[in-house]
Amino acid sequence: MFLNALLVVLAFSGIMGLTSMFLSHRRSMAEIKYGKSDREVALTEENGELRETVSLMQDRLAVLEQIATDPARRTADEIEKLR
């Protein structure tokens, strides 16, 4: 009885393992045939957004550096012009 149950479990595990390998191979072949996966596309889009954010932050930092290094009177005059 125990041997029969063990054989069933081993057969089921083998079938699941082969199925997993087959599906992984099919996924790889689809990526090769059709291009990037959805995950890669999402990462590429996120990378572009992050680059844009970093660029904006660099611009803001440049303005803050300019404010910090300029004489106080000149900065006050420029702020008054903006009002």
PDB file with one MODEL, atoms N, CA, C and O in Angstrom:
MODEL        1
ATOM      1  N   MET A   1       0.825  -1.197   0.000  1.00  0.00           N
ATOM      2  CA  MET A   1       0.000   0.000   0.000  1.00  0.00           C
ATOM      3  C   MET A   1       0.870   1.263   0.000  1.00  0.00           C
ATOM      4  O   MET A   1       0.640   2.191  -0.775  1.00  0.00           O
ATOM      5  N   PHE A   2       1.874   1.277   0.886  1.00  0.00           N
ATOM      6  CA  PHE A   2       2.766   2.423   0.974  1.00  0.00           C
ATOM      7  C   PHE A   2       3.552   2.592  -0.320  1.00  0.00           C
ATOM      8  O   PHE A   2       3.778   3.714  -0.772  1.00  0.00           O
ATOM      9  N   LEU A   3       3.965   1.481  -0.911  1.00  0.00           N
ATOM     10  CA  LEU A   3       4.729   1.524  -2.150  1.00  0.00           C
ATOM     11  C   LEU A   3       3.886   2.100  -3.284  1.00  0.00           C
ATOM     12  O   LEU A   3       4.395   2.859  -4.107  1.00  0.00           O
ATOM     13  N   ASN A   4       2.619   1.752  -3.335  1.00  0.00           N
ATOM     14  CA  ASN A   4       1.719   2.286  -4.363  1.00  0.00           C
ATOM     15  C   ASN A   4       1.548   3.801  -4.212  1.00  0.00           C
ATOM     16  O   ASN A   4       1.568   4.535  -5.199  1.00  0.00           O
ATOM     17  N   ALA A   5       1.383   4.254  -2.987  1.00  0.00           N
ATOM     18  CA  ALA A   5       1.227   5.691  -2.738  1.00  0.00           C
ATOM     19  C   ALA A   5       2.502   6.432  -3.110  1.00  0.00           C
ATOM     20  O   ALA A   5       2.449   7.523  -3.678  1.00  0.00           O
ATOM     21  N   LEU A   6       3.648   5.840  -2.791  1.00  0.00           N
ATOM     22  CA  LEU A   6       4.930   6.440  -3.129  1.00  0.00           C
ATOM     23  C   LEU A   6       5.103   6.543  -4.640  1.00  0.00           C
ATOM     24  O   LEU A   6       5.577   7.559  -5.148  1.00  0.00           O
ATOM     25  N   LEU A   7       4.720   5.502  -5.347  1.00  0.00           N
ATOM     26  CA  LEU A   7       4.808   5.524  -6.812  1.00  0.00           C
ATOM     27  C   LEU A   7       3.902   6.597  -7.407  1.00  0.00           C
ATOM     28  O   LEU A   7       4.291   7.267  -8.363  1.00  0.00           O
ATOM     29  N   VAL A   8       2.715   6.769  -6.865  1.00  0.00           N
ATOM     30  CA  VAL A   8       1.789   7.794  -7.352  1.00  0.00           C
ATOM     31  C   VAL A   8       2.374   9.191  -7.114  1.00  0.00           C
ATOM     32  O   VAL A   8       2.312  10.050  -7.993  1.00  0.00           O
ATOM     33  N   VAL A   9       2.936   9.409  -5.935  1.00  0.00           N
ATOM     34  CA  VAL A   9       3.531  10.706  -5.612  1.00  0.00           C
ATOM     35  C   VAL A   9       4.716  10.984  -6.521  1.00  0.00           C
ATOM     36  O   VAL A   9       4.852  12.096  -7.031  1.00  0.00           O
ATOM     37  N   LEU A  10       5.571   9.998  -6.732  1.00  0.00           N
ATOM     38  CA  LEU A  10       6.728  10.178  -7.611  1.00  0.00           C
ATOM     39  C   LEU A  10       6.302  10.440  -9.054  1.00  0.00           C
ATOM     40  O   LEU A  10       6.892  11.286  -9.727  1.00  0.00           O
ATOM     41  N   ALA A  11       5.304   9.737  -9.529  1.00  0.00           N
ATOM     42  CA  ALA A  11       4.818   9.942 -10.891  1.00  0.00           C
ATOM     43  C   ALA A  11       4.233  11.347 -11.035  1.00  0.00           C
ATOM     44  O   ALA A  11       4.494  12.038 -12.020  1.00  0.00           O
ATOM     45  N   PHE A  12       3.450  11.757 -10.055  1.00  0.00           N
ATOM     46  CA  PHE A  12       2.859  13.096 -10.098  1.00  0.00           C
ATOM     47  C   PHE A  12       3.944  14.170 -10.065  1.00  0.00           C
ATOM     48  O   PHE A  12       3.868  15.154 -10.801  1.00  0.00           O
ATOM     49  N   SER A  13       4.965  13.982  -9.202  1.00  0.00           N
ATOM     50  CA  SER A  13       6.071  14.946  -9.122  1.00  0.00           C
ATOM     51  C   SER A  13       6.829  15.014 -10.439  1.00  0.00           C
ATOM     52  O   SER A  13       7.213  16.099 -10.877  1.00  0.00           O
ATOM     53  N   GLY A  14       7.043  13.884 -11.064  1.00  0.00           N
ATOM     54  CA  GLY A  14       7.728  13.845 -12.344  1.00  0.00           C
ATOM     55  C   GLY A  14       6.954  14.563 -13.432  1.00  0.00           C
ATOM     56  O   GLY A  14       7.531  15.306 -14.226  1.00  0.00           O
ATOM     57  N   ILE A  15       5.666  14.347 -13.470  1.00  0.00           N
ATOM     58  CA  ILE A  15       4.820  15.007 -14.463  1.00  0.00           C
ATOM     59  C   ILE A  15       4.829  16.515 -14.246  1.00  0.00           C
ATOM     60  O   ILE A  15       4.922  17.276 -15.209  1.00  0.00           O
ATOM     61  N   MET A  16       4.734  16.958 -12.992  1.00  0.00           N
ATOM     62  CA  MET A  16       4.750  18.393 -12.692  1.00  0.00           C
ATOM     63  C   MET A  16       6.095  19.013 -13.066  1.00  0.00           C
ATOM     64  O   MET A  16       6.142  20.123 -13.596  1.00  0.00           O
ATOM     65  N   GLY A  17       7.181  18.303 -12.793  1.00  0.00           N
ATOM     66  CA  GLY A  17       8.507  18.808 -13.136  1.00  0.00           C
ATOM     67  C   GLY A  17       8.676  18.953 -14.644  1.00  0.00           C
ATOM     68  O   GLY A  17       9.184  19.969 -15.119  1.00  0.00           O
ATOM     69  N   LEU A  18       8.256  17.947 -15.392  1.00  0.00           N
ATOM     70  CA  LEU A  18       8.347  18.013 -16.852  1.00  0.00           C
ATOM     71  C   LEU A  18       7.468  19.126 -17.414  1.00  0.00           C
ATOM     72  O   LEU A  18       7.862  19.826 -18.347  1.00  0.00           O
ATOM     73  N   THR A  19       6.287  19.285 -16.845  1.00  0.00           N
ATOM     74  CA  THR A  19       5.399  20.354 -17.291  1.00  0.00           C
ATOM     75  C   THR A  19       6.015  21.722 -17.032  1.00  0.00           C
ATOM     76  O   THR A  19       5.934  22.612 -17.879  1.00  0.00           O
ATOM     77  N   SER A  20       6.624  21.891 -15.876  1.00  0.00           N
ATOM     78  CA  SER A  20       7.276  23.153 -15.543  1.00  0.00           C
ATOM     79  C   SER A  20       8.417  23.441 -16.510  1.00  0.00           C
ATOM     80  O   SER A  20       8.560  24.571 -16.977  1.00  0.00           O
ATOM     81  N   MET A  21       9.226  22.441 -16.812  1.00  0.00           N
ATOM     82  CA  MET A  21      10.332  22.622 -17.757  1.00  0.00           C
ATOM     83  C   MET A  21       9.804  22.979 -19.146  1.00  0.00           C
ATOM     84  O   MET A  21      10.353  23.853 -19.816  1.00  0.00           O
ATOM     85  N   PHE A  22       8.750  22.308 -19.570  1.00  0.00           N
ATOM     86  CA  PHE A  22       8.170  22.568 -20.887  1.00  0.00           C
ATOM     87  C   PHE A  22       7.643  23.996 -20.978  1.00  0.00           C
ATOM     88  O   PHE A  22       7.895  24.690 -21.962  1.00  0.00           O
ATOM     89  N   LEU A  23       6.921  24.430 -19.966  1.00  0.00           N
ATOM     90  CA  LEU A  23       6.366  25.783 -19.982  1.00  0.00           C
ATOM     91  C   LEU A  23       7.464  26.843 -19.911  1.00  0.00           C
ATOM     92  O   LEU A  23       7.348  27.890 -20.547  1.00  0.00           O
ATOM     93  N   SER A  24       8.512  26.590 -19.155  1.00  0.00           N
ATOM     94  CA  SER A  24       9.633  27.519 -19.088  1.00  0.00           C
ATOM     95  C   SER A  24      10.305  27.639 -20.451  1.00  0.00           C
ATOM     96  O   SER A  24      10.668  28.735 -20.877  1.00  0.00           O
ATOM     97  N   HIS A  25      10.468  26.512 -21.128  1.00  0.00           N
ATOM     98  CA  HIS A  25      11.063  26.525 -22.464  1.00  0.00           C
ATOM     99  C   HIS A  25      10.170  27.292 -23.443  1.00  0.00           C
ATOM    100  O   HIS A  25      10.664  28.084 -24.246  1.00  0.00           O
ATOM    101  N   ARG A  26       8.872  27.061 -23.377  1.00  0.00           N
ATOM    102  CA  ARG A  26       7.946  27.769 -24.276  1.00  0.00           C
ATOM    103  C   ARG A  26       7.986  29.278 -24.033  1.00  0.00           C
ATOM    104  O   ARG A  26       7.931  30.063 -24.979  1.00  0.00           O
ATOM    105  N   ARG A  27       8.080  29.680 -22.770  1.00  0.00           N
ATOM    106  CA  ARG A  27       8.157  31.097 -22.437  1.00  0.00           C
ATOM    107  C   ARG A  27       9.435  31.710 -23.019  1.00  0.00           C
ATOM    108  O   ARG A  27       9.408  32.808 -23.576  1.00  0.00           O
ATOM    109  N   SER A  28      10.535  31.002 -22.885  1.00  0.00           N
ATOM    110  CA  SER A  28      11.805  31.486 -23.443  1.00  0.00           C
ATOM    111  C   SER A  28      11.730  31.609 -24.960  1.00  0.00           C
ATOM    112  O   SER A  28      12.211  32.586 -25.532  1.00  0.00           O
ATOM    113  N   MET A  29      11.131  30.625 -25.603  1.00  0.00           N
ATOM    114  CA  MET A  29      11.005  30.668 -27.065  1.00  0.00           C
ATOM    115  C   MET A  29      10.097  31.819 -27.501  1.00  0.00           C
ATOM    116  O   MET A  29      10.365  32.461 -28.516  1.00  0.00           O
ATOM    117  N   ALA A  30       9.039  32.083 -26.758  1.00  0.00           N
ATOM    118  CA  ALA A  30       8.148  33.198 -27.080  1.00  0.00           C
ATOM    119  C   ALA A  30       8.870  34.527 -26.937  1.00  0.00           C
ATOM    120  O   ALA A  30       8.674  35.427 -27.754  1.00  0.00           O
ATOM    121  N   GLU A  31       9.710  34.666 -25.899  1.00  0.00           N
ATOM    122  CA  GLU A  31      10.480  35.902 -25.719  1.00  0.00           C
ATOM    123  C   GLU A  31      11.445  36.107 -26.880  1.00  0.00           C
ATOM    124  O   GLU A  31      11.626  37.230 -27.350  1.00  0.00           O
ATOM    125  N   ILE A  32      12.061  35.029 -27.340  1.00  0.00           N
ATOM    126  CA  ILE A  32      12.979  35.134 -28.473  1.00  0.00           C
ATOM    127  C   ILE A  32      12.207  35.505 -29.739  1.00  0.00           C
ATOM    128  O   ILE A  32      12.653  36.350 -30.515  1.00  0.00           O
ATOM    129  N   LYS A  33      11.069  34.882 -29.944  1.00  0.00           N
ATOM    130  CA  LYS A  33      10.294  35.096 -31.174  1.00  0.00           C
ATOM    131  C   LYS A  33       9.610  36.457 -31.200  1.00  0.00           C
ATOM    132  O   LYS A  33       9.634  37.143 -32.221  1.00  0.00           O
ATOM    133  N   TYR A  34       9.007  36.848 -30.096  1.00  0.00           N
ATOM    134  CA  TYR A  34       8.183  38.055 -30.082  1.00  0.00           C
ATOM    135  C   TYR A  34       8.852  39.255 -29.429  1.00  0.00           C
ATOM    136  O   TYR A  34       8.245  40.323 -29.357  1.00  0.00           O
ATOM    137  N   GLY A  35      10.051  39.115 -28.965  1.00  0.00           N
ATOM    138  CA  GLY A  35      10.734  40.252 -28.358  1.00  0.00           C
ATOM    139  C   GLY A  35      10.693  40.197 -26.849  1.00  0.00           C
ATOM    140  O   GLY A  35      10.605  39.128 -26.244  1.00  0.00           O
ATOM    141  N   LYS A  36      10.759  41.361 -26.262  1.00  0.00           N
ATOM    142  CA  LYS A  36      10.859  41.461 -24.809  1.00  0.00           C
ATOM    143  C   LYS A  36       9.597  40.983 -24.123  1.00  0.00           C
ATOM    144  O   LYS A  36       8.498  41.057 -24.673  1.00  0.00           O
ATOM    145  N   SER A  37       9.779  40.492 -22.914  1.00  0.00           N
ATOM    146  CA  SER A  37       8.641  40.085 -22.102  1.00  0.00           C
ATOM    147  C   SER A  37       7.963  41.324 -21.511  1.00  0.00           C
ATOM    148  O   SER A  37       8.514  42.423 -21.563  1.00  0.00           O
ATOM    149  N   ASP A  38       6.796  41.145 -20.965  1.00  0.00           N
ATOM    150  CA  ASP A  38       6.061  42.249 -20.346  1.00  0.00           C
ATOM    151  C   ASP A  38       6.867  42.862 -19.203  1.00  0.00           C
ATOM    152  O   ASP A  38       6.845  44.076 -19.000  1.00  0.00           O
ATOM    153  N   ARG A  39       7.571  42.023 -18.466  1.00  0.00           N
ATOM    154  CA  ARG A  39       8.372  42.515 -17.340  1.00  0.00           C
ATOM    155  C   ARG A  39       9.493  43.417 -17.845  1.00  0.00           C
ATOM    156  O   ARG A  39       9.756  44.472 -17.268  1.00  0.00           O
ATOM    157  N   GLU A  40      10.144  43.004 -18.910  1.00  0.00           N
ATOM    158  CA  GLU A  40      11.237  43.810 -19.454  1.00  0.00           C
ATOM    159  C   GLU A  40      10.724  45.140 -19.990  1.00  0.00           C
ATOM    160  O   GLU A  40      11.379  46.170 -19.827  1.00  0.00           O
ATOM    161  N   VAL A  41       9.561  45.123 -20.625  1.00  0.00           N
ATOM    162  CA  VAL A  41       8.968  46.359 -21.134  1.00  0.00           C
ATOM    163  C   VAL A  41       8.638  47.293 -19.974  1.00  0.00           C
ATOM    164  O   VAL A  41       8.891  48.496 -20.046  1.00  0.00           O
ATOM    165  N   ALA A  42       8.073  46.736 -18.910  1.00  0.00           N
ATOM    166  CA  ALA A  42       7.726  47.548 -17.739  1.00  0.00           C
ATOM    167  C   ALA A  42       8.986  48.136 -17.101  1.00  0.00           C
ATOM    168  O   ALA A  42       8.987  49.293 -16.680  1.00  0.00           O
ATOM    169  N   LEU A  43      10.050  47.346 -17.031  1.00  0.00           N
ATOM    170  CA  LEU A  43      11.299  47.850 -16.453  1.00  0.00           C
ATOM    171  C   LEU A  43      11.910  48.947 -17.320  1.00  0.00           C
ATOM    172  O   LEU A  43      12.469  49.912 -16.799  1.00  0.00           O
ATOM    173  N   THR A  44      11.805  48.802 -18.635  1.00  0.00           N
ATOM    174  CA  THR A  44      12.323  49.827 -19.541  1.00  0.00           C
ATOM    175  C   THR A  44      11.555  51.131 -19.368  1.00  0.00           C
ATOM    176  O   THR A  44      12.154  52.207 -19.340  1.00  0.00           O
ATOM    177  N   GLU A  45      10.231  51.041 -19.254  1.00  0.00           N
ATOM    178  CA  GLU A  45       9.410  52.239 -19.039  1.00  0.00           C
ATOM    179  C   GLU A  45       9.744  52.887 -17.698  1.00  0.00           C
ATOM    180  O   GLU A  45       9.877  54.108 -17.611  1.00  0.00           O
ATOM    181  N   GLU A  46       9.878  52.079 -16.665  1.00  0.00           N
ATOM    182  CA  GLU A  46      10.201  52.609 -15.342  1.00  0.00           C
ATOM    183  C   GLU A  46      11.576  53.270 -15.347  1.00  0.00           C
ATOM    184  O   GLU A  46      11.780  54.299 -14.703  1.00  0.00           O
ATOM    185  N   ASN A  47      12.513  52.673 -16.076  1.00  0.00           N
ATOM    186  CA  ASN A  47      13.855  53.240 -16.188  1.00  0.00           C
ATOM    187  C   ASN A  47      13.800  54.620 -16.835  1.00  0.00           C
ATOM    188  O   ASN A  47      14.487  55.539 -16.390  1.00  0.00           O
ATOM    189  N   GLY A  48      12.993  54.772 -17.875  1.00  0.00           N
ATOM    190  CA  GLY A  48      12.841  56.074 -18.528  1.00  0.00           C
ATOM    191  C   GLY A  48      12.244  57.113 -17.591  1.00  0.00           C
ATOM    192  O   GLY A  48      12.684  58.262 -17.552  1.00  0.00           O
ATOM    193  N   GLU A  49      11.229  56.686 -16.833  1.00  0.00           N
ATOM    194  CA  GLU A  49      10.605  57.604 -15.878  1.00  0.00           C
ATOM    195  C   GLU A  49      11.603  58.037 -14.801  1.00  0.00           C
ATOM    196  O   GLU A  49      11.646  59.206 -14.417  1.00  0.00           O
ATOM    197  N   LEU A  50      12.398  57.087 -14.324  1.00  0.00           N
ATOM    198  CA  LEU A  50      13.380  57.412 -13.294  1.00  0.00           C
ATOM    199  C   LEU A  50      14.463  58.348 -13.831  1.00  0.00           C
ATOM    200  O   LEU A  50      14.920  59.241 -13.119  1.00  0.00           O
ATOM    201  N   ARG A  51      14.869  58.146 -15.074  1.00  0.00           N
ATOM    202  CA  ARG A  51      15.857  59.042 -15.678  1.00  0.00           C
ATOM    203  C   ARG A  51      15.295  60.464 -15.782  1.00  0.00           C
ATOM    204  O   ARG A  51      16.011  61.434 -15.536  1.00  0.00           O
ATOM    205  N   GLU A  52      14.023  60.585 -16.143  1.00  0.00           N
ATOM    206  CA  GLU A  52      13.386  61.897 -16.238  1.00  0.00           C
ATOM    207  C   GLU A  52      13.319  62.558 -14.860  1.00  0.00           C
ATOM    208  O   GLU A  52      13.583  63.753 -14.726  1.00  0.00           O
ATOM    209  N   THR A  53      12.968  61.783 -13.850  1.00  0.00           N
ATOM    210  CA  THR A  53      12.895  62.305 -12.490  1.00  0.00           C
ATOM    211  C   THR A  53      14.265  62.785 -12.018  1.00  0.00           C
ATOM    212  O   THR A  53      14.375  63.851 -11.412  1.00  0.00           O
ATOM    213  N   VAL A  54      15.300  62.007 -12.290  1.00  0.00           N
ATOM    214  CA  VAL A  54      16.655  62.396 -11.893  1.00  0.00           C
ATOM    215  C   VAL A  54      17.054  63.688 -12.602  1.00  0.00           C
ATOM    216  O   VAL A  54      17.681  64.560 -12.000  1.00  0.00           O
ATOM    217  N   SER A  55      16.692  63.812 -13.874  1.00  0.00           N
ATOM    218  CA  SER A  55      17.013  65.030 -14.622  1.00  0.00           C
ATOM    219  C   SER A  55      16.339  66.250 -13.991  1.00  0.00           C
ATOM    220  O   SER A  55      16.967  67.297 -13.834  1.00  0.00           O
ATOM    221  N   LEU A  56      15.065  66.113 -13.631  1.00  0.00           N
ATOM    222  CA  LEU A  56      14.353  67.215 -12.979  1.00  0.00           C
ATOM    223  C   LEU A  56      14.989  67.561 -11.637  1.00  0.00           C
ATOM    224  O   LEU A  56      15.122  68.734 -11.291  1.00  0.00           O
ATOM    225  N   MET A  57      15.378  66.539 -10.887  1.00  0.00           N
ATOM    226  CA  MET A  57      16.013  66.782  -9.595  1.00  0.00           C
ATOM    227  C   MET A  57      17.352  67.496  -9.764  1.00  0.00           C
ATOM    228  O   MET A  57      17.699  68.356  -8.956  1.00  0.00           O
ATOM    229  N   GLN A  58      18.099  67.149 -10.799  1.00  0.00           N
ATOM    230  CA  GLN A  58      19.370  67.821 -11.057  1.00  0.00           C
ATOM    231  C   GLN A  58      19.143  69.292 -11.378  1.00  0.00           C
ATOM    232  O   GLN A  58      19.904  70.152 -10.934  1.00  0.00           O
ATOM    233  N   ASP A  59      18.099  69.583 -12.147  1.00  0.00           N
ATOM    234  CA  ASP A  59      17.777  70.983 -12.452  1.00  0.00           C
ATOM    235  C   ASP A  59      17.425  71.746 -11.179  1.00  0.00           C
ATOM    236  O   ASP A  59      17.882  72.871 -10.977  1.00  0.00           O
ATOM    237  N   ARG A  60      16.620  71.136 -10.329  1.00  0.00           N
ATOM    238  CA  ARG A  60      16.239  71.792  -9.069  1.00  0.00           C
ATOM    239  C   ARG A  60      17.450  72.008  -8.176  1.00  0.00           C
ATOM    240  O   ARG A  60      17.587  73.055  -7.544  1.00  0.00           O
ATOM    241  N   LEU A  61      18.327  71.011  -8.128  1.00  0.00           N
ATOM    242  CA  LEU A  61      19.519  71.129  -7.319  1.00  0.00           C
ATOM    243  C   LEU A  61      20.415  72.257  -7.825  1.00  0.00           C
ATOM    244  O   LEU A  61      21.025  72.971  -7.030  1.00  0.00           O
ATOM    245  N   ALA A  62      20.494  72.418  -9.134  1.00  0.00           N
ATOM    246  CA  ALA A  62      21.304  73.506  -9.701  1.00  0.00           C
ATOM    247  C   ALA A  62      20.754  74.859  -9.265  1.00  0.00           C
ATOM    248  O   ALA A  62      21.517  75.770  -8.947  1.00  0.00           O
ATOM    249  N   VAL A  63      19.426  74.990  -9.250  1.00  0.00           N
ATOM    250  CA  VAL A  63      18.809  76.247  -8.816  1.00  0.00           C
ATOM    251  C   VAL A  63      19.096  76.490  -7.334  1.00  0.00           C
ATOM    252  O   VAL A  63      19.420  77.609  -6.936  1.00  0.00           O
ATOM    253  N   LEU A  64      18.977  75.448  -6.527  1.00  0.00           N
ATOM    254  CA  LEU A  64      19.260  75.601  -5.097  1.00  0.00           C
ATOM    255  C   LEU A  64      20.721  75.950  -4.844  1.00  0.00           C
ATOM    256  O   LEU A  64      21.021  76.744  -3.952  1.00  0.00           O
ATOM    257  N   GLU A  65      21.622  75.373  -5.610  1.00  0.00           N
ATOM    258  CA  GLU A  65      23.043  75.712  -5.477  1.00  0.00           C
ATOM    259  C   GLU A  65      23.285  77.166  -5.846  1.00  0.00           C
ATOM    260  O   GLU A  65      24.076  77.861  -5.209  1.00  0.00           O
ATOM    261  N   GLN A  66      22.595  77.611  -6.883  1.00  0.00           N
ATOM    262  CA  GLN A  66      22.742  79.010  -7.303  1.00  0.00           C
ATOM    263  C   GLN A  66      22.246  79.943  -6.207  1.00  0.00           C
ATOM    264  O   GLN A  66      22.876  80.958  -5.910  1.00  0.00           O
ATOM    265  N   ILE A  67      21.110  79.592  -5.608  1.00  0.00           N
ATOM    266  CA  ILE A  67      20.559  80.416  -4.532  1.00  0.00           C
ATOM    267  C   ILE A  67      21.519  80.428  -3.335  1.00  0.00           C
ATOM    268  O   ILE A  67      21.735  81.470  -2.715  1.00  0.00           O
ATOM    269  N   ALA A  68      22.084  79.274  -3.022  1.00  0.00           N
ATOM    270  CA  ALA A  68      22.955  79.171  -1.846  1.00  0.00           C
ATOM    271  C   ALA A  68      24.269  79.911  -2.038  1.00  0.00           C
ATOM    272  O   ALA A  68      24.846  80.396  -1.064  1.00  0.00           O
ATOM    273  N   THR A  69      24.753  80.007  -3.267  1.00  0.00           N
ATOM    274  CA  THR A  69      26.068  80.620  -3.490  1.00  0.00           C
ATOM    275  C   THR A  69      25.983  82.090  -3.900  1.00  0.00           C
ATOM    276  O   THR A  69      26.995  82.791  -3.854  1.00  0.00           O
ATOM    277  N   ASP A  70      24.821  82.570  -4.294  1.00  0.00           N
ATOM    278  CA  ASP A  70      24.673  83.974  -4.685  1.00  0.00           C
ATOM    279  C   ASP A  70      24.625  84.866  -3.450  1.00  0.00           C
ATOM    280  O   ASP A  70      24.226  84.428  -2.371  1.00  0.00           O
ATOM    281  N   PRO A  71      25.032  86.116  -3.619  1.00  0.00           N
ATOM    282  CA  PRO A  71      24.906  87.065  -2.503  1.00  0.00           C
ATOM    283  C   PRO A  71      23.437  87.234  -2.110  1.00  0.00           C
ATOM    284  O   PRO A  71      22.544  87.114  -2.948  1.00  0.00           O
ATOM    285  N   ALA A  72      23.202  87.510  -0.844  1.00  0.00           N
ATOM    286  CA  ALA A  72      21.841  87.593  -0.321  1.00  0.00           C
ATOM    287  C   ALA A  72      21.032  88.707  -0.988  1.00  0.00           C
ATOM    288  O   ALA A  72      19.854  88.516  -1.289  1.00  0.00           O
ATOM    289  N   ARG A  73      21.638  89.843  -1.218  1.00  0.00           N
ATOM    290  CA  ARG A  73      20.910  90.976  -1.796  1.00  0.00           C
ATOM    291  C   ARG A  73      20.446  90.660  -3.211  1.00  0.00           C
ATOM    292  O   ARG A  73      19.314  90.979  -3.578  1.00  0.00           O
ATOM    293  N   ARG A  74      21.306  90.039  -4.006  1.00  0.00           N
ATOM    294  CA  ARG A  74      20.946  89.691  -5.387  1.00  0.00           C
ATOM    295  C   ARG A  74      19.786  88.696  -5.409  1.00  0.00           C
ATOM    296  O   ARG A  74      18.869  88.824  -6.219  1.00  0.00           O
ATOM    297  N   THR A  75      19.830  87.713  -4.525  1.00  0.00           N
ATOM    298  CA  THR A  75      18.752  86.728  -4.449  1.00  0.00           C
ATOM    299  C   THR A  75      17.454  87.385  -4.044  1.00  0.00           C
ATOM    300  O   THR A  75      16.405  87.075  -4.608  1.00  0.00           O
ATOM    301  N   ALA A  76      17.498  88.282  -3.085  1.00  0.00           N
ATOM    302  CA  ALA A  76      16.298  88.999  -2.646  1.00  0.00           C
ATOM    303  C   ALA A  76      15.731  89.829  -3.783  1.00  0.00           C
ATOM    304  O   ALA A  76      14.513  89.872  -3.953  1.00  0.00           O
ATOM    305  N   ASP A  77      16.571  90.487  -4.565  1.00  0.00           N
ATOM    306  CA  ASP A  77      16.106  91.275  -5.696  1.00  0.00           C
ATOM    307  C   ASP A  77      15.425  90.397  -6.759  1.00  0.00           C
ATOM    308  O   ASP A  77      14.406  90.790  -7.327  1.00  0.00           O
ATOM    309  N   GLU A  78      15.990  89.205  -7.027  1.00  0.00           N
ATOM    310  CA  GLU A  78      15.389  88.318  -8.009  1.00  0.00           C
ATOM    311  C   GLU A  78      14.047  87.788  -7.532  1.00  0.00           C
ATOM    312  O   GLU A  78      13.121  87.631  -8.328  1.00  0.00           O
ATOM    313  N   ILE A  79      13.937  87.510  -6.236  1.00  0.00           N
ATOM    314  CA  ILE A  79      12.657  87.039  -5.684  1.00  0.00           C
ATOM    315  C   ILE A  79      11.613  88.140  -5.801  1.00  0.00           C
ATOM    316  O   ILE A  79      10.461  87.865  -6.136  1.00  0.00           O
ATOM    317  N   GLU A  80      11.994  89.361  -5.533  1.00  0.00           N
ATOM    318  CA  GLU A  80      11.071  90.499  -5.644  1.00  0.00           C
ATOM    319  C   GLU A  80      10.601  90.683  -7.092  1.00  0.00           C
ATOM    320  O   GLU A  80       9.443  91.027  -7.327  1.00  0.00           O
ATOM    321  N   LYS A  81      11.486  90.459  -8.052  1.00  0.00           N
ATOM    322  CA  LYS A  81      11.098  90.576  -9.464  1.00  0.00           C
ATOM    323  C   LYS A  81      10.037  89.541  -9.819  1.00  0.00           C
ATOM    324  O   LYS A  81       9.160  89.805 -10.642  1.00  0.00           O
ATOM    325  N   LEU A  82      10.113  88.392  -9.216  1.00  0.00           N
ATOM    326  CA  LEU A  82       9.157  87.325  -9.512  1.00  0.00           C
ATOM    327  C   LEU A  82       7.770  87.589  -8.936  1.00  0.00           C
ATOM    328  O   LEU A  82       6.783  87.038  -9.421  1.00  0.00           O
ATOM    329  N   ARG A  83       7.691  88.413  -7.922  1.00  0.00           N
ATOM    330  CA  ARG A  83       6.392  88.712  -7.290  1.00  0.00           C
ATOM    331  C   ARG A  83       5.667  89.691  -8.097  1.00  0.00           C
ATOM    332  O   ARG A  83       4.553  90.079  -7.743  1.00  0.00           O
TER     333      ARG A  83
ENDMDL
END
